[in-house]
Amino acid sequence: MEATADWIHLDVMDNHFVPNLTFGLPVVESLMRSTSLPADCHLMINDPDRWAPAYAEAGAGSVTFHVEAAANPRQICRDIRAAGARASAAVKPGTDIAVLEDLLPELDMILVMTVEPGFGGQSFMDSMLPKIVRAREFAQRTGTDIWVQVDGGVDADTIGRCAEAGANVFVAGSAVYRAQDPGAVVAQLRDIAQAACNH
């Protein structure tokens, strides 16, 4: 699959912010030594103020924290950037995207969760499409290259709608890893997204 994916997306969960436990910094450090792909670390953890910069220092190309868990999101962004990574903020489905408006100058990416964070294999929430549209509006207003990412239920049936709404970075988990040929699915998803963006 490495031949076709642009990034690897690493879901870091602490069993506190979300009711699931995956892996932490040592595993990410080890992974970074064994892949040539840039990593996007999605921190579904409490206290990202303390932990987020370390993932950038470990070699992640992008570090995403949840605004719901952050004490000082502006400082987290600055710390992530200072450590050499792109700074990204995520919002859960129930969080109004307006909370990111003041943070825009500090951001390189906005992640719109299209499922409740914590478990893979959930169904895409169509009600999040207007939030993707708003995120794209926010990004364009800044005049900088802020990426808009979607994560949750992204597959061949949903990726086109996300792209049309303004997303340009897509996290596909189950759709790829449950496929017989993951590389072919990545290529298919990219084609669908690019076609939707060119409309």
C-alpha positions as CSV (number, residue, x, y, z in Angstrom):
1,M,0.0,0.0,0.0
2,E,2.9,2.4,0.6
3,A,3.2,2.8,-3.2
4,T,-0.1,4.6,-3.5
5,A,-1.0,6.4,-0.2
6,D,0.3,9.9,0.2
7,W,0.5,9.9,4.0
8,I,-0.1,7.4,6.8
9,H,-2.6,8.4,9.4
10,L,-1.9,7.3,12.9
11,D,-4.7,7.3,15.4
12,V,-3.4,7.8,18.9
13,M,-6.0,7.1,21.6
14,D,-5.6,7.2,25.3
15,N,-8.8,5.5,26.6
16,H,-9.7,8.8,28.3
17,F,-10.6,11.3,25.6
18,V,-12.1,8.4,23.6
19,P,-13.1,5.0,25.0
20,N,-10.4,3.1,23.1
21,L,-6.7,2.5,23.5
22,T,-4.2,2.2,20.6
23,F,-0.6,3.3,20.9
24,G,1.5,6.2,21.9
25,L,4.8,8.0,21.3
26,P,7.2,5.0,21.4
27,V,5.3,3.2,18.7
28,V,5.1,6.3,16.6
29,E,8.8,6.9,17.0
30,S,9.5,3.3,15.8
31,L,7.1,3.6,12.9
32,M,8.8,6.8,11.7
33,R,12.1,4.9,11.4
34,S,10.5,2.3,9.2
35,T,8.4,4.2,6.7
36,S,9.3,6.7,4.0
37,L,5.8,8.2,4.0
38,P,5.0,11.3,6.1
39,A,2.8,10.6,9.1
40,D,-0.2,12.5,10.2
41,C,-0.7,11.8,13.9
42,H,-4.3,12.2,15.1
43,L,-4.2,12.7,18.8
44,M,-7.5,11.6,20.4
45,I,-6.0,12.2,23.9
46,N,-6.4,14.3,27.0
47,D,-3.7,17.0,27.6
48,P,-2.5,17.6,24.0
49,D,-0.9,20.7,25.4
50,R,1.7,18.5,27.0
51,W,2.0,15.7,24.4
52,A,1.4,17.1,21.0
53,P,4.9,18.7,20.4
54,A,6.6,15.4,21.2
55,Y,4.8,13.7,18.2
56,A,6.2,16.5,15.9
57,E,9.7,15.9,17.5
58,A,9.3,12.2,16.8
59,G,9.1,12.9,13.1
60,A,5.4,13.3,12.3
61,G,4.8,15.6,9.3
62,S,1.4,16.7,10.8
63,V,0.1,16.6,14.3
64,T,-3.7,17.0,14.9
65,F,-5.1,17.7,18.3
66,H,-8.8,18.0,19.4
67,V,-9.8,21.5,20.4
68,E,-12.2,19.9,22.9
69,A,-9.2,18.5,24.9
70,A,-6.9,21.6,24.6
71,A,-6.3,24.1,27.3
72,N,-4.4,26.5,25.0
73,P,-4.9,25.6,21.4
74,R,-3.0,28.6,20.0
75,Q,0.1,27.6,22.0
76,I,-0.2,23.9,20.9
77,C,-0.2,25.0,17.3
78,R,2.9,27.1,17.8
79,D,4.7,24.3,19.7
80,I,3.9,21.8,16.9
81,R,5.1,24.2,14.2
82,A,8.2,25.0,16.2
83,A,9.0,21.3,16.4
84,G,8.8,21.1,12.6
85,A,5.3,19.7,11.8
86,R,2.1,21.0,10.3
87,A,-0.4,22.1,13.0
88,S,-3.9,20.7,12.8
89,A,-7.0,21.0,14.9
90,A,-9.9,18.5,14.9
91,V,-13.5,19.0,15.9
92,K,-15.9,16.2,16.9
93,P,-19.3,16.0,15.2
94,G,-21.0,17.8,18.1
95,T,-18.5,20.7,18.2
96,D,-19.3,23.9,16.3
97,I,-16.5,24.6,13.7
98,A,-16.8,28.3,14.7
99,V,-14.5,27.5,17.7
100,L,-11.6,27.3,15.2
101,E,-12.2,30.8,13.7
102,D,-9.7,32.6,16.0
103,L,-7.2,29.9,15.6
104,L,-7.0,30.0,11.8
105,P,-3.7,32.0,11.5
106,E,-2.0,29.2,13.5
107,L,-3.4,26.3,11.6
108,D,-2.2,24.2,8.6
109,M,-5.1,21.9,8.6
110,I,-8.7,21.5,9.9
111,L,-10.0,18.0,10.6
112,V,-13.7,17.6,10.4
113,M,-14.7,14.3,12.1
114,T,-17.4,12.6,10.2
115,V,-18.0,10.0,12.9
116,E,-17.6,10.1,16.7
117,P,-13.9,9.6,17.3
118,G,-12.7,6.4,19.0
119,F,-13.6,3.4,16.8
120,G,-13.1,2.5,13.2
121,G,-15.8,1.1,10.9
122,Q,-18.5,3.6,11.7
123,S,-21.0,5.0,9.2
124,F,-20.3,8.4,7.6
125,M,-22.5,11.2,9.0
126,D,-24.0,13.2,6.1
127,S,-24.9,15.9,8.6
128,M,-21.2,16.9,8.7
129,L,-21.1,18.0,5.0
130,P,-22.1,21.6,5.9
131,K,-19.3,21.7,8.4
132,I,-16.8,20.7,5.7
133,V,-18.2,23.6,3.6
134,R,-17.6,26.0,6.5
135,A,-14.1,24.7,7.1
136,R,-13.3,25.3,3.4
137,E,-14.7,28.8,3.7
138,F,-12.6,29.5,6.8
139,A,-9.5,28.2,5.0
140,Q,-10.0,30.3,1.9
141,R,-10.6,33.4,4.0
142,T,-7.1,33.2,5.4
143,G,-5.5,33.3,2.0
144,T,-3.1,30.5,3.2
145,D,-2.9,26.9,2.2
146,I,-5.0,25.4,5.0
147,W,-5.9,21.8,4.2
148,V,-9.4,20.5,5.1
149,Q,-9.4,16.8,6.2
150,V,-12.2,14.4,6.7
151,D,-12.0,11.3,8.9
152,G,-14.7,8.7,9.4
153,G,-16.6,6.5,7.1
154,V,-14.7,7.7,4.0
155,D,-15.2,5.2,1.2
156,A,-16.1,5.2,-2.5
157,D,-19.6,6.2,-1.7
158,T,-18.7,9.2,0.5
159,I,-15.4,10.6,-0.7
160,G,-16.8,12.5,-3.7
161,R,-19.4,14.3,-1.5
162,C,-16.6,15.3,0.9
163,A,-14.4,16.6,-2.0
164,E,-17.3,18.6,-3.4
165,A,-17.9,20.1,0.0
166,G,-14.3,21.3,0.1
167,A,-12.2,18.6,1.7
168,N,-8.8,17.9,0.1
169,V,-7.4,15.4,2.5
170,F,-9.1,12.1,3.2
171,V,-8.6,9.5,5.9
172,A,-9.8,6.1,4.7
173,G,-9.3,3.3,7.2
174,S,-11.8,0.4,7.0
175,A,-12.4,1.0,3.3
176,V,-8.7,0.4,2.6
177,Y,-7.6,-2.2,5.2
178,R,-10.6,-4.4,4.7
179,A,-10.1,-4.6,1.0
180,Q,-8.5,-7.4,-0.9
181,D,-6.3,-5.0,-2.7
182,P,-5.7,-1.9,-0.5
183,G,-3.5,-0.2,-3.0
184,A,-6.2,-0.4,-5.7
185,V,-8.8,1.1,-3.3
186,V,-6.4,4.0,-2.5
187,A,-6.1,4.7,-6.2
188,Q,-9.9,4.4,-6.7
189,L,-10.6,6.8,-3.9
190,R,-8.0,9.3,-5.2
191,D,-9.6,9.2,-8.6
192,I,-13.1,9.8,-7.3
193,A,-11.9,12.7,-5.1
194,Q,-10.0,14.3,-7.9
195,A,-13.0,14.0,-10.3
196,A,-15.2,15.6,-7.7
197,C,-12.7,18.5,-7.1
198,N,-12.6,19.2,-10.8
199,H,-16.4,19.7,-11.1
